[in-house]
Structures are given as structure tokens and as C-alpha cells.
Amino acid sequence: MENKVQSHDGVDSKSDTPNSDVAAMEYGSMEVLGPEDEKKLVRKIDMHLMPILIVSYGLQYLDKTSLAYSAILGLQEDLHLVGQQYSWTSSVFYIGYLVASYPISLGFVKFPLGKYLSVLIFLWGIVLTLHAVSSNYASLMVLRTLLGVFESAISPGFSLITGMWYTPTEHVSRHSFWFAGNASASIIGSMIAYGLLHYQGSLSQWKVLFLLFGLITVAWSVVAWFYLPDSPLTAKFLTPAEREFVALRPQKYQKTTQTKKWDRDQFIEALKDPKAWWFFFFSFVICVPNGGTTSFNTLIIKGFGYDKFETILMGLPAAGFQLLTVFLAAVFTSNVRKSRLIALVFIFLMAIAGILMVKLLPDAERLARLAGFWLVMAVSPAFPLMLSLASSNIAGFTKKSTVMAMIFLGYCAGNLSGPQFFKATEAPNYHTAYTTILVCFAITIVLVIVFRLFLSWENGRRDKEQGVNINPEDVRHVDLDSDEGLLQVDETDIQNKNFRYIL
């Protein structure tokens, strides 16, 4: 039986492989995995990997936003925070994140990825627990800085994991799935904070919050140590043949192999690549609004005229709406080709409508302004979409690690800047912050349109240069016999002439 497979360069070739649609369980007895068997294998990966990623990412978001909940639970009063001090306790987290981003990214190359991330989860859990013994502004600033240092590996690390285990067409859905931990954790965090408002014990409510979130994170790090694999080739839940298939699936598209050697040429290429700088600037611009709304969301909602109990409850629909938009964006981009950048435009148009409602509607229209704020918070699918674009369009392990570090440098700079636009003197209506958010959303739309035009031009240039049209979203099947050598190849998207960019 003659079966069609993809050759190394993505162009169809033929291989005489009998019974290639039957997946055997012993290494060496299968060469080509049939579509149904490949789907079963991907589901097996999803069932093992995604729960670990979504819980870990949810805890990261919960721990990071614990400051916003603590503001409602009495932290500002107990630590005597005045003026812009609360804003700085938010911003300093991203200073730690910023300083650590590049050094932390070196660990992706030097250490086993799963174990490395598990240790960092443990360390940030310890630091968060210690928040409960903060006695003044200075001690809180030190702890927030350390929290930023240890959390700086999670998002880029998870994006690298997604790129190692999944093909480019699967990147959006998987990035969105673990990123949905944000919204899920926000719902859980709101309910926990609401419950703590009724707590009347001797320990301050905000201290109980930090103890609870911190100890849960420490316990989860032990789970991650044993169940988060370092790479497909060492995954215990896969058979030997499955490991090689899983490792080769993304290789058919990107030829990016996890390596323990830092490639200087790939690092320099990343710094010269305009795409890398686009990701940096885009990350910065979208994170200026994120930095402020994440830390001030409870204070913004309270400023609409709600008491502290209502404020916590009103955060629940916002989290639910975030979860819905992440899901809808994943479904849309997974089923409509060349749609990731188009989806980003729609997301930011929706967010612009929301911030205009918050900024321009009179104070008496508090429900309408609240709905507008929910639209602003629902911009969250933009981040997994950006990460999926980077994961799909940047190849070479060192280059990809470098670009991820650049993305999170922009992320830090944006999130650090964002809270500073929320001026204490303008509370509860933060007009400067709302104007800044509006400008950032408008800039992102321009950046997205320019990037789509650039990638389309580059794909067309490569097609014309080679005299062949290659669709980056075509399905490419692995042949163990002919593709095994790809596991030794680590090429960048510029070095690989058959590479095409996903839009």
C-alpha cells in the first residue's frame, strides 16, 4: 500500500510503507502514524500535559494578582501605604521580572526544562507565603521583587513547552488552553477573597490570603516536579516509538531541537531580526494597559460605586467573560486559516469600545461602565495569540529562547509602566490611565496590520525565490524511517529556506 508522506522540506513525496495507518506500540514496528492514531496520540499528550500547565499558570496568575485582592482585604491600611506606594508595590514585581528575564532564559538551555520550572514554582510559592509576614512598605517591596524574579520563567517556559510538543496549527489552541488558567484562577481567587471578607480571626485577612495561595503553590510544585516532563524524548507516559513521533511532529515544520548549547549565531540573528523587535514592542504596548488593570481592577470596580463585597462579586463576570473570549478566539483561529492577526484586530476594537465606555459615560451609569471594563479585561486572548505567533514563526532553540526573553522584557516594561498611570490623586476616576489605555489599544491595531503585511510579503518573496508555494498550515506526517535525522537539526526560520510564516 503506497502512502503519501511529507519530505523534510514540507513537499509531498511517496513512501512504500505497508500498513502505515496502523500504530504499533513497539519501537521500530511503525513508520507512519495514521491520522486517527495521531489524533489519539495528541489527546494522550493533552490529557497529561495540559492539566499541569493550566493549574501552574492559574497559580501564577493568582499569586501575581493576590496584591489586588489584598488591597480590598486591608493591606494598604495595615502597612500604611500612601500616595503612589501601592502602585510601586505592583510595578516592582515587574522590575524583578525584567532583571531576571534574560538570565532565567539561559536556564531553558542549560537545565532539564520540567525540573527547572518546578523548582522555580517552589521558590515563588515560598516567597508568596512570606508576604504574610510583611510589616512595612520596604519588606513588601523586597518580596514583590523576588516574586517577579521567580515567576519570570513560567510564561516563556510554557510557550517553549508548547512549541516542543505541538505543531504550529495546534499552537493557538494549546496556548489558549493553559492561558485560560488566568480566568479560571481569577474566578477561584474572587470567591476565596469574598469568603475571607467574612473571616474575623486574629490574623489579618490579607495575611491569610497570602498564606493560603503560597502554600498551595508550594504543594503544587511537588506535583509538577514528578509529572511535568522535560521533553518528548524523556516523557515516561509515552512509549519509545511515541516519544520519537511526538518529538518529530513539530520538527517537520520548524527543525528546532532542544539543545544544551547556547548558539551565539542564533542569538545574534534574533537581535537582527525585525520580527523579534516587533514582538518586543507589541508585548510592551499591550502590557501597559494590562499592568494597570490587573493591579487596580478591584479599585476600579470599587470606584464605580460598589462596596467591597460587591466589588469582589463584580469581578466574577469579568473573569467569566475573559474565559469565553479566550475560548472563542481559540476556536476561530483554529478553524479559519490565516486568522490569528485578524482576530487580534477584532479583540482590540472590542477593547477600545470598552475603554471609551469607562472613560466617557457619566458616573451614574455605573453598570454600563462596569460592562465596558469587562470588555477591557476581555483583551486577554491577545497574549496567547502573540505567544502562539512567536512559537509558530520563530525557529531555532536559542533564537526562540532569546525572542521569548525579548517578549517578556517588553511584558515587564509595559506592566511596570502601567500602574504608574493610575494616579492616586485622580481616584476613583483614573482619567490619565484610561487615556493611556485607549492610545495603546489604537497603536496595537496599527502594529498588527503592519506585521501581517510584512509576513505576507516575506512568504511571497520566498515562494517566488524557490518557485514553489508552501502552505505553513498544511498537515505534514512523520515517517520515522526518513525523518529520524531531523532530531539532530536545529535551524532558524531564516536558515530554513522552506520555512513559511503563519498569519
Protein Blocks (a to p, Z undefined) as FASTA:
>chain_A
ZZddddfkopacddddehklbccfbehiafbdcfklmmmmmmmmmmmmmmmmmmmmmmmm
mmmmmmmmmmmnommmmnopghjlmmmmmmmmmmmmmmmmmmmmmmmmmpcfklmmmmmm
mmmmmmmmmmmmpcbfklmmmmmmmmmmmmmmmmmmmmmmmmmmpcfklmmmmmmmmmmm
mmmmmmmmmmmmmmmmmpccfbdfklmmmmmmmmmmmmmmmmmmmmmcfbfklmmkbcfk
lmmmmmmmmmmmnopacdfbdcfklmmmmmmpmklmmmmmmmmmmmmmmmmmmmmmmmmm
mmnopafklmmmmmmmmmmmmmmmmmmmmmmmmmmghklmmmmmmmmmmmmmmmmmmmmp
cfklmmlmmmmmmmmmmmmmmmmmmmmmmmmmpgcjklmmmmmmmmmmmmmmmmmmmmmm
mcfklpcbdfklmmmmmmmmmmmmmmmmmmmmmmmmmmmmmmmmnopacdfkbccdddfk
lmmmmmmgccdfklmmmbccdZZ
